[in-house]
Amino acid sequence: MAKTSKDYFGLGGLASLILAIIPFTAWLLGAFTRISEGKLVAGLIRLFFFGLIIWVVDLFLMITQGKILRVLDI
């Protein structure tokens, strides 16, 4: 796992991992992170459509790579 992470508002890797384990916080913080990056559509997709599926993928990626999934990274 990476020591630092740019996801979840620049929190460290351990703090981001703990927040990623909790479904509700991972769902909200993932959407807010994408919206704060200027990716409004990607944030809304995370918020309203594929929350559970993206949460499982985010949890896996946070454990293995220390970052969240980038949906519509345009």
Secondary structure, DSSP 4 states (H G I P E B T S, - for coil): --SB-SSTTT-BHHHHHHHHHSHHHHHHHHHHHHHHTT-HHHHHHHHHTSHHHHHHHHHHHHHHTSS---TT--
